[in-house]
Amino acid sequence: MREIRPYGSEGGVALIPSSLPLSKKLRCARGTFPAEIRIDLPDKACVSWDMSNVPPDLKYARSHEWVRVEGAVATVGITDHAQAELTDIVFVELPSPGRQLSAGENCAVVESVKTASDLYSPVGGEVIEVNQAVVEDPSLVNTDPFDKGWFFKVRLSSMVDVDTLLDAAAYRKQIGGA
């Protein structure tokens, strides 16, 4: 076990059982911390176990993008796990409408206070719409990654790309969930 003392902390202590898998996370008012740690918390900190939200009706890329398929159109965004790892997102650059994408192609950029990350299209097709609200307010990706925080929509060139993506159970396993 190791101890983390947030700057200026004068609160109580939370002890995380060593029997929990390392992939579990503890989310509190001070941020997200790996499981086997001791954390000094402010007196009124909120503490709860946090497994990333993985909606069962979506498909997932190993590179942490999600896809919602409605007919021949796929909506693409980044997963709750990805946004949590990036922390506060401050900039999003999206592909232009009309652009033809191949599955696995680098097509967008997400920048956070911590790092910049490329986004890869999980499916091939033509970009038919981008979410301008995310460009104007990138924090939507953090607060609502599966609804208001989507990135772009693609008219699918083939359903084959969708068939190669992970289902919710396989993605949850990839990120260390049950």
Secondary structure, 3 states (H helix, E strand, C coil): CEEECCCCCCCCEEECCCCCCCCCEEEECCEEEECCEEEECCCCCCEEECCCCCCCCCEECCCCEEEEEECCEEEEEECHHHHHHHCCEEEEECCCCCCEECCCCEEEEEEECCCEEEEECCCCEEEEEECHHHHHCCCHHHHCCCCCCCCEEEEECCCHHHHCCECHHHHHHHCCCC
